[in-house]
Structure formats: C-alpha cells, structure tokens
Amino acid sequence: MSDIAKRFEANPLLSPADLKASSEGLLITCLLNPGVFQFENKTWLIVRVAERPEQQADVISFPILTPTGTKIMEIPKDDPALIATDARVISYHGVDYLTTLSHLRLLCSDDGVHFYEPEGYTSLYGEGMLQSFGIEDCRVTQIDNKYYLTFTAVSDSGVGVGMRTTTNWKEFESHGMIIPPHNKDCAIFEEKINGKYYALHRPSSVDIGGNYIWIAESPDAIHWGNHKCIVKTREESWDNARVGAGCAPIKTAQGWLEIYHGANKLHQYCLGAFLLDLNDPSKVLARTEEPIMVPTAPYELTGFFGNVVFTNGHTVNGDTITMYYGASDEFVCGATLSIKEIFSLLKYDHA
C-alpha cells in the first residue's frame, strides 16, 4: 500500500506524559485525534485527552460523569458479568462503558511543532447525561468569525454528535446533540453552498448497511436533513470494515477534497481521499484506491490501540496540507501532504 505522507521529524509531538491530568486521582492514558484551527496568528489543537485511575491488578476502574461530578466505577476482573476483551470498551451486566473518560484540551503553537497550554483558556468537558461518558474527536470549522465545534458525545444512551460554537475560544454556546445516536465523524464544510450548510457524518449500523460516510444539509448548521449516503466500504480493500470523514473538505478548483479514514476487519486504520462536486457535494467524483497514509512508524504501530493513523484536523497553505493526527490511540503527531500528489492518486472510475 502507498504512503505519501511526510511525517514530522519531531513526532510524536505530544504524549500523555506531556500534559497534566485534569484532577487528582486520574492519569492521562491517551492523547487522540486533535481538531485544528488558526487563531490569533497561532496554530491551535483541540486534543482529546482520555483519562482513568491507575489500574490495579484485580480491578478495572474507570470514570464517568454524573450530575454531581465525576464518579469512579470499580469492577473486579473476575466478575462473570464483566466482558473486557477490548482496551477501549467494556460491558458489565449488558451495559457498555468506556475504559477512559475524555475531555477536550486547547493547546497552541507559534511554529506548528511545539505546542503548549496557554493561560486563560479552559478545557471542555461533557455536559449533561448525553455526554456522561465524555466528549471526543472534535472537528473545528470556521465560517466568518464563528467556530463550529462538532464532537462525539458518548453516554449509556449511545454515541451521537454534539456541537458548541465560539468566537473567542473562552465563551461557548452549547447546541446539544445535533445528530442523534448512533453517529460520529461529523465535519461541517467551511462555507455555505447555494445558501446551505453541509456536513459529512457517519451513522453506525450493526445489522443492515454498514459504517458509511453520509452528507447532510442545513439552513442554520443546527438542524440537519436531506441525508444521503455517499461513500461506502469496499469489500476487498483496505477500507472494508468502516469509513469516516476527517475534517472539513478542502475547496479546490476541481472540487471538495476530503481526507478520510478507513479501517479493515483487522482494525488497522489508514487514510484515503475522495473528491466531491463543487456545486453538489453529494456527488462523489473520484476516490483513491490505495491509502495515502498507512501506519508504519513505531509510534503508529504500537500504543494504547496500535496500527492506527486517524485525523480530524489540518491547515492548508498552497499545495501543502499540514495534517495533525492521532497515532495508535495514544500520541499526537504531524505530517505534510501535497494536494497535487493526492490528486494524482484519485481514480475517477471509483467504486
């Protein structure tokens, strides 16, 4: 499989040990999948920070949010009602829980490589029972002077898309859950098309259909409709198990260029690309057959959940995409991609 990404020599840019936990008694287990934006002449990341208590030999412990604060759940590993075969999700008495609780942390950089937590900015935490298992994988879209933050909201009721907006990154307006479970990977386009907002998203199906990329439109970026399925998994390909959007598509003269993630049935996550029509983004014009980025570096192959490269944030300068991505569900890394090189790999007779 091909790989055209040029990784930063400084990778990983951020590791769990680089940040402090949000509260005493918790440890940062993973840094994942940052949203990216430009603000006050700096590059900013809004990083998913996943935390849990230090693990004991005979007990699985994890935090959840409750109306009165954070609660630590503890379950003996030998409890017959416990199913703990996945590092990320466990089941107890038929209820699924995440092994970590995630919030969103703001970091900025003057050079796009060295990031730090600035003073005067707060972290974002889950709010209400529909975010009681945390908020994850934020994508940031700027339209005019407003930033739209779409993120995965997790609770025992399911996984859906939440949204908050801001103009100054210090005050936020919450819009609740804008797409209900089961849904994630929501990326809003960075401009209106024919007077409408557009967004990519990914419903999840366990029975009929599959984990495909859809598109929706809206008059106000809050109420979404006219949903259409546009990109599906491919049975004999690297993306045969699930596909999902990265961040907002890049506007080019040829169409809207989207970098997306795909996973195979062995849970290896790679990145590919597809091209949408400029005036009707529900039309897919082209798609890469081979991935444009494959887990190959040591920090991408091993970690909390190895064999993963996953992006939902980048900046664009001319032909260069500076992409920030999560590696092995533990580290934040950077790489550059050439738009021209991606276009050379697009196939207009795509499946």
N, C-alpha and C positions, 0 to 999 in steps of 0.2 A: 504493500500500500504506500501511496505517495505521502510526502510531508514537506510542505513548502514554508512552514513557519520558522522564523529565525528567533530562537529563544534568547532572552537576555542573559548575558554572562553572569549577572548578579543573582540569578534565580537560585533558590526561591527568594522572592522579595520580602515575604512575610511568613513567619512560622508561629505556631501557638505560643512559644516562649517569648516572642517579641512584644506581646501585649499583656496587660494585667486583667485578671478576671473581674467580672462586674461586681462580685460580692464575696465576702469571706466564706470559705467552705466550698467554693466551686473552683474547678480547674478548667482552663481552656483546652479542649480536646482537638478542635479543628478550626481552621480558617478557610472559608469557602467562597467561591463564586461572587466576586465583587461587582456591583454596579459601578459605572464610571461616568464622570461628568466634569466639565470645566466650570470654575467659579473663582472669581477674583484673581485671575491670571495664574491659577494653580490647577494641577490635575488632582482630582479627588476620587477616592474609592469609598464605597459604602459596603463594607465587608460583613459577610455573615460570620458571626462568632458563635460557635457551638460549645456549650459548657455542660459539665456534670460534676458530681462529687468524685473525690478519689475513690477508686474501686477497691473493694475488699475481696478476699479470696472466696468467700462463700455467699456473697450477696451481690445482686445487681441493684444499683441505686441510680436514680435519675430525677431531675427536677421537672415540675410542671407549674404553670401559673394558676392561681386560684383568686377569687375575689378579694381575699385578704392578704395576698402576697405569694411568694414562691414556696412551694411545698416539695419536700424530698420524699420520693417513693422508694421503699426498700423491699426487695423480693428475694427470698432465699433461692439460690440457684437450683436446689434440689426440689423445689415446689413442683409437683406434677402438673399444675395449671400453667406453668411458665413455658413458653416457646421462645428460645433465644438463639436461633441459628443465624441471624443477620446482625452485623455490627451496628446497623442503623435503626432497626425497628424490632421491638419485641411484642409478643402477645401474652396477655395474662387474663385468664378467665374470659377469653374471647374478645377482649378489648385490646386494640393496638396502641402502643406508646412509642415515642421516640426515645432513644437512649441518651440523647442530649437535648438541651433547650437552647434555641438560637435567638439572638437579637442582632441588630444591625449597628455597626460601629463606623463612624466617619474618620477617615484619615486623608491627609493631603500631602502634596509633594511639589517642590519647586522644579525638579528635574525629571519627574516621571519615573524615577527609580527608587529613591529613598523617601519613604513615607513615615509620617509621624501624626500623632493625635493632637490637633490644635486646641488651644484653650477657648472656652466659651461656647463649645458645640456639644450637644448632648447625644447620647446613644438613643436608638429607637427600640422599644420593647413591644411585645404583644399587648393588645388592649382588648379586654372582654373575653368571653368564653369561646368565641370562634377563633381566638389566637392563643389559647391556653397552652398549646404545645410549642409556641414560638412563631416567629416570622423569619422567612428565609429568602435567599436568592433574589435580591432586589434588582430591578432594572430601572434605569433613570432615563426619562425623555424630557428634553427641554423644548417647549413651544412658547415663543415670545419670551416673556420674563418669568414664566412659571415652570417649575419642575414637577413632573408626574412620577411618583414612585409606585411601581407595581411590584408586589411581592407575594410569596406563597404564605398563606395563613393556615396554620395547622391546629387542629383540635380533635377530640374524640368524635366530633360530628363529621370530620372529613378534611380534605385538603382543597382550598379554594384560593381565589385571587383577591387580595386586599389592595387598597390604594390610599396613599396620602399625598398631598400636594404642599408645596412650599415655594416661596420666592426668595427667602433669605437663609434657609437651612438652620434656622433657630426656632421658627414657629411653623407648625404643621397643622393642616386641616385633614382630618380623617374622613374618608368616604365609605368606610365599612368594607364589606365584601362585594366587589363589583361583578364577579363571576363565581357562582356557587360551585361546590364540590361536584365531581372530582375534577379539578382543573389547576393548571400551573403554567409556568413558562410564558407569561404574558408580557409582550413588548409593544408599546404604543409607537406608531410612526411619528417622526419628528416634524411633520407638517400635515395640514389638512389636505385631502384630495377631493376635488369637486365639492368643497364645503363640508366634508365629513371627516371625523377622526377615524383612523383604522388601527387595529391591533391584531397581532398574532397571539394565539394561545393554544393550549394543549389539553383537551379533555382526556381522561384516562378511562379505558374500558377493559374489563377483565373477561367479558363474555363475547358479545358481538362487536365486531370492529377491531380497533386497536389504538395504540398510543400515537396519534397522528397530529400534524400541525393544522390548525384551523385559522381562519381570518374572520373578523367581525367589524362592524361599523357602528358609529355612534354620533349623535348630534352634539354631545357635551362631554365626551370621554368618561362618562359615568354609567350611562345606560346603553347596553350593547345589544345589537341584534343583527339580523341577516347573516348568520353564521354559515360559513362554508368550509368544508374540508379541502385543503389544497396540497398537502404533502404527506404521503404515506410511507410506511416502512417498505423495504424491498426484501423479499424472502431470501435470496441468495447473496445478499450484500452485507457490508459492514454495519448497516443500519437496519437490521432485520427485526429488532425487538421493540425499539421505541425511537421516536424523533421528537425534538422540541426546539423552539426558537432560541436564539441567542438574545441580543438586544435589538434596538430599533434598526430596521434596514437602512442601508446607506443609499442615498439618492445618487444615481449616475445617469449619464446621457442615454444609456441602453436600458435602464430600468432600476428597480429597487433591489439592491444586492443584500442578501441575508446570509449570515453565518449561523449555522445551526449545529446542534449536537445530535449524534445518533449513537445508539448502543446496540450491540449484538446480544445473542442469547447467553453469552458467557459474561455479560455485564462489563464489557470493555467499551468505554466512551471515547469516541473520536469526533472531529469536527468536519463538516462539509459546507457547501454553499448552494444557494439557488437564487434565481433571478425572477422578479415579478414585474408585470407590466406597469409602466409609469402612471397611466390613467385609470387602469382597472387592476389593482394589486391582487385581486382574487385569481388572476391568470398567471400560471407559472410558465415562464418562457424557457428556462433552462435549469439544469441541475448538474452538480458534479457526480461522476460515477464513483471515483475514488475519494477518500477523505483528504482534506487539505492539512490536517494535523492529526497525528497518532501518538498515543503515549509511548515514549521511547526513553526519555531521560529518567534517571534513577528516582527523582522526586515525583515523577508521574506514574511510575510503575509500582512503588511501594508507599504505604502510608495507612491512614485510617481505613480507606477503601481504595485499593490500588487499581491500576490500569484505567485512570480517568484523566481526561482533559475536558474542561467544561467552562464555557464563557458566557457571560451576560453583560459584558461591558467593553467598550473600546473608544478610542478617539481616532479621528481621521485628519490627515494633513496631506493634501495632494493625492499621490498614489499610495501613500503608506497608511496602513491601519496599525495603530499601536493597540494591541489587544492584551487585556488583563484577564487571567483565567485561574480557575481552581485546579489544583493538581492533586490527585489521589485523595480527594476529600479532606485534605489537611493543610495544604500550602497555597499561598497566593503567588502567582508568577506572571511574567510578562513576555511578550513575543511581538514581532512585527510581521506583517503580511503585505504583499504587493497586490493591489486591486487588479492590475493588468495580468499578473500571474494567475490569480483566481479566475479571471475571465478566460484565460487560455485553457482552463480545465473544465469549463462549463460545456455541457452537451445539450444541444437544442432538441435532440430527439430523445429526451429523458424519459424514464419510465415513471 
